[in-house]
């Protein structure tokens, strides 16, 4: 009896130690990855705003209840702006304050990726997914951007994990619907739709994956998939319905007239954008070999990998095809599809054994040194240079209308603002409604002439124009008109004998900075 008691004690002690070790190791490991993520994603926290970030602050910096209404001019859903409004109330509205919200959202992707890897595959995949989420360069770049892309990535990853658990995991013992993940998908996907319209392509791609599962299923499993879809997609549609009239209005009147039709080369380059140009080959070869092994297997992991491939490819291809008909393509919008690529890479590295760990180490290092840009625009520098010469009542005219919110953010208070279409009442938003048609009707004589008449002797006019380095980047319907009108308006004020030029910033052409502008300051004699 004593021997039995004595022998059982070490077994219980080992089990307790193992359990205690796991409870300590997981939070500790995640804490280290969270610290790495924060370190990588705060190196460019105070970089100056560019056009879109000026719009973010301008839209969010108003009463909370006014945000949905003003977005009818902008074309975006409201969730990020509502969050940013509350965030700025708590922290402030400096560049670092605004960027910090995106940092937080990006860092939250680390534990979410861990949860998804463990739920859908195994513990090794969970740790690899968390590591990849901590150092992914696409996520690092947009973690320091005052826009909705980190939120879109977080919600997309959450939606994806819930979808995969609901539709590809083995059914519960009673053969029924996994209601918790189905409801989780409905909520997360609806939030995704309230964040960015490219969520529609993610949702459509998940629908294609669901159809593939439905086609392969037998009678009982097919009925379960149908009931699960009713909960998941039906719930998302129900939650999104209140915003649907605004989406339809925006689709009819706003769009993205600044975008060109994406080429086939743009589509092919997507993996490099999401996985890093230097690391793309390593991910494809090493993780790809692991994915092939998983795909050839059976059970839930094989179904998850197949569905992930459909969703990853489908999201991007559907967005590209839609942009052939109505151009709305931008690299930053790929945030809607980064989740499937990260989970695929994690599952592939985990299944590739020792080779996978070597490949993972190489990719993690390459990703960690690929940081966010040190400059997004020269607007802050230009406005700091001209601000001392300006007085309340002076006129700032931006020939690129969407620049007004960023200019207003940096310039001193009390100035008047105008664009090609006339004086601007709301300096926090760009009115994209039927924008190309309105720009086509503008001219310097009808638009700029009356504005110049309002400037008193001694008053100043600042004409802010985009610096064009490549005509191909300024060939879309909106941008081509902006380019032409900028030249026309500069020539018009230059020929007006009442005004003389006093300053040009920057004084010399710069070496192709991102999103550059030039400010020319005139004084009325």
Rosetta blueprint (number, residue, H / E / L):
1 X L
2 X H
3 X H
4 X H
5 X H
6 X H
7 X H
8 X H
9 X H
10 X H
11 X H
12 X H
13 X H
14 X H
15 X H
16 X H
17 X H
18 X H
19 X H
20 X H
21 X H
22 X H
23 X H
24 X H
25 X H
26 X H
27 X H
28 X H
29 X H
30 X H
31 X H
32 X H
33 X H
34 X H
35 X H
36 X H
37 X H
38 X H
39 X H
40 X H
41 X L
42 X L
43 X L
44 X L
45 X L
46 X L
47 X L
48 X L
49 X L
50 X L
51 X H
52 X H
53 X H
54 X H
55 X H
56 X H
57 X H
58 X H
59 X H
60 X H
61 X L
62 X L
63 X L
64 X H
65 X H
66 X H
67 X H
68 X H
69 X H
70 X H
71 X H
72 X H
73 X H
74 X H
75 X L
76 X L
77 X L
78 X L
79 X H
80 X H
81 X H
82 X H
83 X H
84 X H
85 X H
86 X H
87 X H
88 X H
89 X H
90 X H
91 X L
92 X L
93 X L
94 X L
95 X H
96 X H
97 X H
98 X H
99 X H
100 X H
101 X H
102 X H
103 X H
104 X H
105 X H
106 X H
107 X H
108 X H
109 X H
110 X H
111 X H
112 X H
113 X H
114 X H
115 X H
116 X H
117 X H
118 X H
119 X H
120 X H
121 X L
122 X L
123 X H
124 X H
125 X H
126 X H
127 X H
128 X H
129 X H
130 X H
131 X H
132 X H
133 X H
134 X H
135 X H
136 X L
137 X H
138 X H
139 X H
140 X H
141 X H
142 X H
143 X H
144 X L
145 X L
146 X L
147 X L
148 X L
149 X H
150 X H
151 X H
152 X H
153 X H
154 X H
155 X H
156 X H
157 X H
158 X H
159 X H
160 X H
161 X H
162 X H
163 X H
164 X H
165 X H
166 X H
167 X H
168 X L
169 X L
170 X L
171 X L
172 X L
173 X L
174 X L
175 X L
176 X L
177 X L
178 X L
179 X H
180 X H
181 X H
182 X H
183 X H
184 X H
185 X H
186 X H
187 X H
188 X H
189 X H
190 X H
191 X H
192 X H
193 X H
194 X L
195 X L
196 X L
197 X L
198 X L
199 X H
200 X H
201 X H
202 X H
203 X H
204 X H
205 X H
206 X H
207 X H
208 X H
209 X H
210 X H
211 X H
212 X H
213 X H
214 X H
215 X H
216 X H
217 X L
218 X L
219 X H
220 X H
221 X H
222 X H
223 X H
224 X H
225 X H
226 X H
227 X H
228 X H
229 X H
230 X H
231 X H
232 X H
233 X H
234 X H
235 X H
236 X H
237 X H
238 X H
239 X H
240 X H
241 X H
242 X H
243 X H
244 X H
245 X H
246 X H
247 X H
248 X H
249 X H
250 X H
251 X H
252 X H
253 X H
254 X L
255 X L
256 X L
257 X L
258 X L
259 X L
260 X L
261 X L
262 X L
263 X L
264 X H
265 X H
266 X H
267 X H
268 X H
269 X L
270 X H
271 X H
272 X H
273 X H
274 X H
275 X H
276 X L
277 X L
278 X L
279 X L
280 X H
281 X H
282 X H
283 X H
284 X H
285 X H
286 X H
287 X H
288 X H
289 X H
290 X H
291 X H
292 X H
293 X H
294 X H
295 X H
296 X H
297 X L
298 X L
299 X L
300 X H
301 X H
302 X H
303 X H
304 X H
305 X H
306 X H
307 X H
308 X H
309 X H
310 X H
311 X H
312 X H
313 X H
314 X H
315 X H
316 X H
317 X H
318 X H
319 X H
320 X H
321 X H
322 X H
323 X H
324 X H
325 X H
326 X L
327 X L
328 X L
329 X L
330 X L
331 X H
332 X H
333 X H
334 X H
335 X H
336 X H
337 X H
338 X H
339 X H
340 X H
341 X H
342 X H
343 X H
344 X H
345 X H
346 X H
347 X H
348 X H
349 X H
350 X H
351 X H
352 X L
353 X H
354 X H
355 X H
356 X H
357 X H
358 X H
359 X H
360 X H
361 X H
362 X H
363 X H
364 X H
365 X H
366 X H
367 X H
368 X H
369 X L
370 X L
371 X L
372 X L
373 X L
374 X L
375 X L
376 X L
377 X L
378 X L
379 X H
380 X H
381 X H
382 X H
383 X H
384 X H
385 X H
386 X H
387 X H
388 X H
389 X H
390 X L
391 X L
392 X L
393 X L
394 X L
395 X E
396 X E
397 X E
398 X E
399 X L
400 X L
401 X H
402 X H
403 X H
404 X H
405 X H
406 X H
407 X H
408 X H
409 X H
410 X H
411 X L
412 X L
413 X L
414 X L
415 X L
416 X E
417 X E
418 X E
419 X E
420 X L
421 X L
422 X E
423 X E
424 X L
425 X L
426 X L
427 X L
428 X L
429 X L
430 X L
431 X L
432 X L
433 X L
434 X L
435 X H
436 X H
437 X H
438 X H
439 X H
440 X H
441 X L
442 X L
443 X L
444 X H
445 X H
446 X H
447 X H
448 X H
449 X H
450 X H
451 X H
452 X H
453 X H
454 X L
455 X L
456 X L
457 X L
458 X L
459 X L
460 X E
461 X E
462 X E
463 X E
464 X E
465 X E
466 X E
467 X L
468 X L
469 X L
470 X L
471 X H
472 X H
473 X H
474 X H
475 X L
476 X L
477 X H
478 X H
479 X H
480 X H
481 X H
482 X H
483 X H
484 X H
485 X H
486 X H
487 X H
488 X H
489 X H
490 X H
491 X H
492 X H
493 X H
494 X H
495 X L
496 X L
497 X L
498 X L
499 X E
500 X E
501 X E
502 X E
503 X E
504 X E
505 X E
506 X L
507 X L
508 X L
509 X L
510 X L
511 X L
512 X L
513 X L
514 X L
515 X L
516 X L
517 X E
518 X E
519 X E
520 X E
521 X E
522 X E
523 X E
524 X E
525 X L
